[in-house]
């Protein structure tokens, strides 16, 4: 048999048929084979159907990096349903909004797993959806430019092309053991799931909160060959005694990798580190290969994918084509602008060798440890405080996390509000902890760069100087 494009479970069946006893997942010292994982997928499909899940339904999954998430990511779309990965870091505020927009038939959490862990004997096998490149199979949290996050609609075609481009650039084979350092429910961690299609094993960290110590111990115990995460993971691992004799490559995204960190990592570990680039809004554009020249790995995000259409407009990176979603979930429009291109919001250029350099951001999105923070969302909540008239949240550079949010507030009648009071307010509002401002500064008024337009550049400079 051969795998069918646009049907991920067929890759699992292919691996189970030719090397069924080989490890598909490593978790907590135990291995799950491809044959066992396929059986789990079939069992979960029966149990999900018994809970009322049908083609066209939405199913939310909010789990740490555990094998059940991998099985559900395969089982749900093949039933014709849509999976919504729900990061554990979401606060009540964000969860309420996402669930309201997607209206899931079921939300699978750790507490819900017990109901899906039993036998499925006697239950009927649900219908399997035919491969359809245009069908939306996943709804993923994205980052819009205003208000709450956007919801990306990921088609089977988009995921198939991304899978082929991502794994080929990282030279993934069935001999690899891939460790996602970030949550599988978020874009960077989710990219690792593609490696399973080629027969590589996936290593589960299980712990809901990442730590360098646990990650390094797990990588060594599981004999990881590839590790994927954000620059913050690399920075924090370098504070430990690093011994990764089996690791052949590390790949990061989500924030710029400082060249000095890349150099230090390679001098310390003798393992190449490279970057990849894209967004949930527009799609993945480029991946640097472990075999690329050292200078290219440290200063670029690789060459654009062969299937990608891209161009630089006024120094801004733009793309279109199969790697880009057509429209946001529940909306009539998508990331495409009137010129027919999805504008990435990042400044960059392509050098003579074809490598893409990302040199800055047009967007105001704050990237903390590889996780996006939409300042407009935080500001809108801050303005609901009875003592706050206006607010602006900007990024301040941080040597470990890349960026931290800083809030500038205009208060009512000189009302004093310290960070502790603000944190208590945001906690009550249910805003995720990673979005809380690291520092708070009061102003008599926000500086403007035009009619009603806050001068964020000036405030970023102030935050940097403080």
C-alpha positions, 0 to 999 in steps of 0.5 A: 500500500502507499499513503494517500495525499490529504488523508494523514491516517493512510500514512499511519496505516502505511507505517503500521503495515511495513514496520508496525512494531517500530516506535511511533511515540515515546512517552515516560519511558514507554513506547507506542508502536505504529500498530498500537497507535493505529488501533488507538485511533480506530478505538477513539473514532468509535468512542467519539462517534458514540459521543455524538461526533459526526462529519462537519462537527468541531471538536476541541482538544486541550491537552499537554503533549501526550500520546492521546493528543497525537491520536486525536489529531489523526482520528478527528479529521478522518471522521470528517470533523474539525479539530480545534487545538486549545492551548493550556495557556488560554485564560477563561476570557480567551476560551470563552471567545474561542468556544463561542466562535467554534461551537464545538460538539465536544471539548477533550481535556485531561478530565475528559480522557477517562471517558475516551480511554475505555474499550470500544468493543461492540461500537460501530465503526463510523464513516471515514471521510473521503480525501478532499484537498479543499476540506477544512480539517483544523481551526487554529488560533491565529493572531489578528491585528486588532481585538481577539485572535483570528481563527485560521481555517486549515485545509487538507491541501495546506497541511499536505503541502506544509508537511512535504515542505517542512519535513524535506527541509529538515531531512526527516526520515523514519530513523528520527525521533523528534521532540517537540519542545513547545505545545502540540496545540500551537503552531510550532509544536504542531509542525512536529506531527508531520514527522510521524507521517514519514515514520519518525517517532514523536517524543512526548514531554507530558509536563504542562509547563516546559523546563530545561531540566525536564526537556534535556532529561527526556531528550537523553532518555528517549534518544532524540535526534531532532528537537523543535521549539522556540529560541527561548528553549535554546537559551534556557537549555544553555543555562544547564549542562547540555549533553545530547549525543544523539541529537543531530539537529535543532530547529526553532521559530516564533521569534528571531534567533540571536546569532550569538545564541546560535553560535554558543549553542553549536560551540557547546553542543556541536549540533546545528541549529536552524530557523523556520518562518511563517505565521498561522495567518498566512502559512509557513514560507521557509525552513533552514536545513541543518545542512545549510552553511553555518552563516545562513543557519545563524542569520536567515530562516532558510530558502522559501519553499518550492511550492511557495509563491512569495515576493517582497513589497516595500520591504515587507514579506508577502506570500500566496498560494497553496500554503496560505488559508483562503479565509478565517473561520467564520469570516468572509475574508482571509489574510489576502490583501486587495493586491492578492497577496498575504502580507506577513507584517515582517520586513525582509529580503532575499540574498543572492543565494536565495536565503530569506532574511527577516530583519524587523516587524511591521506588526505590533504583535509582541512575541514572548518566548515564541508565543504571540501576544496581541497588544490590542486585546490586552489594551481592550481589557485594561480599558475596562478597569474603572480607573483607566482611561486609555492604555497602550501595550508595547514590547520591551526586549528581554535577553531570555524571552525575546520580548516582554509586554509593558503597559503605559496607562492614562488613569482617571484623575491621577488614579494610582495603579501598580502592577500588583493591582493590575495583575489582580484585575487581569487575573479576575478577567481571566486573561492568560498569565503570559499576556500580563504586562511585566511593567506598568508606567502611568502617563498624563496622555499617550503620545500620538503620531497622527490623528488618534494614532498612538505613537507606539514607536516612541513608547517602545523606545521609552520601554527600552530605556526604562 
